[in-house]
Amino acid sequence: MSDPITVIVGHRLGKAEAVRRINEGFARTKGQLGQLIAIEQQTWEGDTLRFHMRALGQAAAGTIEVLEDALRIEVSLPWLLGKAAKHLLPILRKEATLLLEKK
């Protein structure tokens, strides 16, 4: 595994609403975040979502910590995905922002 990658996505929803929208967004997308990222497993521990994902045929694990005004997304990537992180991070940021938007 490479070093963890961290992305911060701001919001103005408050913690409870952000958690609700993330849950609804994951249910709506059925774990597909864009064309390259699939969430295979997810469990909540308080305000932190722990997940396992697959991208470009590689597995990775991460967390989404829901704060009052932001999401703190941290993903530990295998070496190959670590090399592709500059392409995956914008997708992760965009999809996290879309999960928080009103539909």
C-alpha positions in Angstrom: 0.0 0.0 0.0 1.1 3.5 -0.7 0.6 6.4 1.7 -3.0 7.3 2.4 -4.6 10.0 0.1 -6.8 12.6 1.8 -9.5 14.7 0.2 -11.5 17.3 2.0 -14.9 18.3 0.6 -16.6 21.2 2.3 -20.4 21.5 2.8 -22.9 23.6 4.6 -25.4 20.9 5.5 -24.5 20.0 9.1 -23.4 16.6 10.1 -26.8 14.8 10.3 -27.9 16.0 6.8 -24.6 15.2 5.3 -24.8 11.6 6.6 -28.4 11.3 5.3 -27.4 12.5 1.8 -24.3 10.2 1.7 -26.6 7.2 2.6 -29.1 8.2 0.0 -26.4 8.8 -2.6 -24.8 5.4 -2.1 -28.2 3.8 -2.3 -29.0 5.7 -5.5 -25.7 5.0 -7.2 -25.6 1.4 -6.0 -21.9 1.8 -5.1 -20.8 3.1 -8.5 -18.9 6.4 -8.2 -18.3 7.5 -11.8 -17.1 5.0 -14.4 -13.8 4.0 -12.6 -14.7 3.6 -8.9 -17.0 1.0 -7.4 -17.7 0.8 -3.6 -18.0 -2.9 -2.7 -18.6 -2.8 1.0 -19.6 0.0 3.4 -20.2 0.1 7.2 -20.9 3.1 9.5 -19.1 3.5 12.8 -20.7 6.6 14.3 -20.1 9.5 11.8 -17.5 7.6 9.9 -18.2 5.5 6.9 -15.6 2.7 6.3 -15.5 1.2 2.8 -13.7 -1.1 0.4 -13.6 0.0 -3.2 -12.3 -1.2 -6.5 -10.8 1.0 -9.2 -8.9 -0.1 -12.3 -9.1 -3.7 -11.2 -7.4 -2.9 -7.9 -8.8 -3.0 -4.3 -8.5 -0.2 -1.8 -9.9 0.7 1.6 -10.9 4.1 3.0 -13.0 6.2 5.3 -15.4 9.1 5.0 -15.5 11.1 8.2 -18.5 13.4 8.3 -17.8 16.7 10.0 -20.2 19.5 10.7 -18.9 21.5 7.6 -16.8 19.0 5.6 -16.2 15.4 4.6 -12.7 14.1 5.2 -12.1 11.2 2.8 -9.0 9.1 3.3 -8.1 6.2 1.0 -5.2 3.8 1.3 -4.3 2.8 -2.3 -2.2 -0.1 -3.6 0.9 0.9 -5.5 -0.7 0.9 -8.9 -3.7 3.1 -7.8 -1.3 5.4 -6.0 0.4 6.1 -9.3 -3.1 6.8 -10.8 -4.2 9.0 -7.8 -3.9 12.3 -9.7 -6.7 11.0 -12.0 -8.8 9.3 -9.3 -8.8 12.2 -6.8 -10.8 14.6 -9.0 -13.3 11.9 -9.6 -13.6 11.1 -5.9 -14.0 14.8 -5.1 -16.6 15.3 -7.8 -18.7 12.3 -6.8 -18.5 13.2 -3.1 -19.8 16.7 -4.0 -22.6 15.2 -6.1 -23.7 12.9 -3.2 -24.1 16.0 -1.0 -26.2 18.0 -3.6 -29.9 18.1 -3.4 -31.6 15.9 -5.9 
